[in-house]
Amino acid sequence: MTSSDSRVWKRDKPRRSTLPGDGAHHGRRGRRDSTNRTRAGHRLCAGNNTLKLRLQYEADFDVDLLDLSQPMVERAVARVTEINQGQCRGIVSDFRVADLGEARYDVILAAAVLHHLRDDGDWETAFAKIYRLLAPGGSVWITDLVAHEVDAVHQLMWQRYGDFLIELGGEDYRDLVFAYIDREDSPRPVTYQLDLLRKVGFSKVELLHKNSCFAAWGAVKAS
């Protein structure tokens, strides 16, 4: 999909008073809109963790929801606007070619999307774009499928994941999932991605959680 294929629409609601959010480069109490109400900044979500984020912050924010699937974006926009009073934009596009500006976002969330990137050049280009999209003091938070640098560890973790899939749906289901991953995905180790985040310019990186083949981590851009 090229940038000319991107489709964007917006849904607006009147903003209401909220509890303070983080606001990233706008200060710990968040920025204020034209009605002097505290708001929690501007987010980009690739994948859909937006509902959980809104409930966690207890504050409204502007958000762009991006995915290749128009039905998924439409559902996400409908669900988010039910509980979030900020501006919500749905964008149907490949993140790599979407025209999103620069230094625009306070927080970027990437939920189970980056493992679709292919070679090292693709990974570095995508991470460098994430860095450019963030405002000073902004951050990116990633949850995803991961591989492992040490072959023996990778085999052990993959076996554990396979056992889980068998419990969930049987051996045929495990084989189906593994075949799809082999065909469509190129997960990288968490260590690889943390190093790459530093390489493209992030001043701080953080591993939040890891269990078997899945992990959560992030990085912060210097103010």
C-alpha positions, 0 to 999 in steps of 0.5 A: 500500500502506498501513501496515496492509498491512505484513508483518513476520517475523524470523529469529534466530541465536545471535550470534558473535564478530566483528571491529569494525564502525563502530557509528555513534553507539555508537563506532568499535568498534561496540556490544556485545551482552549477551554482550560481543561486538562488533557493527556496529549496526543497518541498514535496507536498502531494496533489497539491498546487505546481503550486500556490506555484511556481507562488507565489515564482517566483523562481524554486525549487526541488519538490517531488509530492506524491499521491496514484493515479498514474494518478494524480501524472503523471498529476501533474508532467507534469503541474509542469515541464511546469513552474518549472525548478527544479527537479520534482519527482513523487511518487506513495505511501501512505505517511505513508509508503513512504521512504522519508528520514529525514531532507530533505525538506524545505517546506511540503504542505499537501492539503486535504489529512490528513483527511484520517488518522484514529485513534489518533495513526495514526495522531501522527505517521504521524505528527511525520514523517512530523517533521522528514522529515523537515530540521531545520527551515523548515515548513509544511502548511496544508489545509483540511477539519476539525471537531470541538471540541464543538458539537454545533459548529460542528453541525452548521458548518456541517449544513452550509456545507450541505447548500452549497452542496445543492446549488451546486448540490442538496440534493442528492449530499449533501447526497452523499458527507456526506456518503463518508465522513462518510465512508472514512474520519476522520477529526480532529479539527484544535485545535487538530492538532495545539496541536499535531504539538507542541507535536511532536516537532514544535516550532511555529504553526499558524492558517492562515484561517478558514471558516466553515469546511475548514481551513489552518494552519501550523508549523515551525521547530526550526532552 
